[in-house]
Amino acid sequence: MQILFITRANSGAWLVPRVSTWLPFEIESARWYECAGSPQFTHVSLDDFRIIRDNLAGGNRTTRGRLIPSCLFTDPQVAHIGLTEAEATRRGIAYRISKMPVAEVLRTQTISETRGFLKALIDPSDHRVLGFTMIGPEAGEVMSVVQMVMLAGLPYTVLRDAVLTHPTMTEGLNVLFPKTQQEKAARAADAGSAHGHNYPTGPMN
């Protein structure tokens, strides 16, 4: 993969996958137009910059394998991170589901915003969170809490058993994860084979 950053003055720099080679160009305090092939989010462009900065200082970071969240700031918000059911099925990854209406989060009753749901995919072997989707108030904030658990490689039981502030939207995670359903085997052609942990839990650049 090659990455090209272009400033408003059309200066630029080609970068190799580890973002360690940077040709000279004029740095402006202006907007950047990102052509890296990464998901088109401001937070991804910021991380691209941090990788460039660190590698220019002698680091060895890469854009590969990042766990990238997304959030639509609609009303209600739509937030997602990690695998969806369709992606897990297509790749032959077994999973269990936890799902509930957002109205079961007590905070929604106090703000009269009860539209939406929370859903998580759980690895049936090590109980890690494979993916999380939420439609509802402050979905982006709740997703970020789940993202921290995913990055740490912790089991969903950490969120199930945590003492979370009442009444907040994040408190709904206490309610969501006890609802984990029976394991669902992926309907891929090789669903019967063991897949172990050969999966990333986020978009690949």
Residue pairs with C-beta under 8 A, 6 or more apart in sequence:
1 17
1 36
1 37
1 63
1 205
2 14
2 15
2 16
3 14
3 15
3 19
3 35
3 36
3 37
3 48
3 63
4 12
4 13
4 14
4 15
4 35
4 36
5 12
5 13
5 15
5 32
5 33
5 34
5 35
5 36
5 48
5 52
6 12
6 32
6 33
6 35
7 25
7 26
7 27
7 28
7 30
7 32
7 33
8 28
8 30
8 31
8 33
9 26
9 28
9 30
11 25
11 26
12 23
12 25
13 22
13 23
13 25
14 21
14 23
15 21
15 22
15 36
15 52
17 62
17 63
17 64
18 55
18 60
18 61
18 62
19 48
19 51
19 52
19 55
19 61
19 62
19 63
20 55
20 56
20 60
22 52
22 56
32 45
34 40
34 44
34 45
34 48
36 45
36 48
36 63
36 205
37 205
38 44
38 45
38 48
38 63
38 68
38 205
39 68
39 70
39 203
39 205
41 68
41 70
43 68
43 69
44 66
44 68
47 63
47 66
48 63
50 61
51 59
51 61
51 62
51 63
54 61
55 61
63 205
64 204
64 205
65 200
65 202
65 204
66 202
66 203
66 204
66 205
67 81
67 82
67 147
67 150
67 151
67 200
67 201
67 202
68 81
68 202
68 203
69 79
69 80
69 81
69 140
69 143
69 144
69 147
70 79
70 80
70 81
71 77
71 78
71 79
71 80
71 139
71 140
71 143
72 78
72 79
73 140
76 102
76 113
76 115
76 116
76 135
76 136
76 137
76 139
77 134
77 135
77 136
77 137
77 138
77 139
77 140
78 133
78 134
78 135
78 139
79 132
79 133
79 134
79 135
79 139
79 140
79 142
79 143
80 131
80 132
80 133
80 134
80 143
81 131
81 132
81 143
81 146
81 147
81 150
81 202
82 121
82 129
82 130
82 131
82 132
82 150
82 201
82 202
83 93
83 95
83 121
83 130
83 131
83 199
83 201
84 121
84 131
84 133
85 95
85 97
85 121
87 131
88 94
88 95
88 121
88 130
88 131
88 186
89 186
89 187
89 188
90 186
90 188
91 186
91 188
91 195
91 199
92 186
92 188
92 189
92 190
92 191
92 193
92 195
93 130
93 186
93 195
93 199
94 123
94 124
94 125
94 183
94 184
94 185
94 186
94 191
94 195
95 121
95 122
95 123
95 124
95 130
95 183
95 184
95 186
96 121
96 122
96 123
96 124
96 180
96 181
96 182
96 183
96 184
97 119
97 120
97 121
97 122
97 180
97 181
97 184
98 118
98 119
98 120
98 122
98 156
98 176
98 177
98 178
98 179
98 180
98 181
99 117
99 118
99 119
99 120
99 176
99 179
99 181
100 117
100 118
100 172
100 175
100 176
100 179
101 114
101 116
101 117
102 108
102 114
102 115
102 116
102 117
102 118
102 134
102 135
102 136
102 137
102 172
103 109
103 114
104 172
104 175
105 118
105 136
105 169
105 171
105 172
105 175
106 166
106 167
106 171
107 137
107 167
107 168
107 169
107 171
107 172
108 114
108 136
108 137
108 169
110 167
111 137
113 136
113 137
115 135
115 136
116 134
116 135
116 136
116 137
116 139
117 134
117 135
117 136
118 132
118 133
118 134
118 136
118 142
118 172
118 173
118 176
119 132
119 133
119 134
120 129
120 131
120 132
120 133
120 146
120 156
120 176
120 177
121 129
121 130
121 131
121 132
122 128
122 129
122 130
122 156
122 180
123 129
123 130
123 197
124 183
126 155
126 197
127 155
127 156
127 157
128 150
128 153
128 154
128 155
128 156
128 201
129 146
129 149
129 150
129 156
129 159
129 201
130 199
130 201
131 201
132 143
132 146
132 147
132 150
134 142
134 143
136 142
136 169
137 169
138 169
139 169
141 169
141 170
142 169
142 170
142 172
142 173
145 159
145 170
145 173
146 159
146 173
149 156
149 158
149 159
150 201
150 202
156 177
156 180
157 177
159 173
159 174
159 176
159 177
160 173
160 174
160 177
160 178
161 174
162 173
162 174
164 170
164 171
164 173
164 174
165 171
185 191
185 192
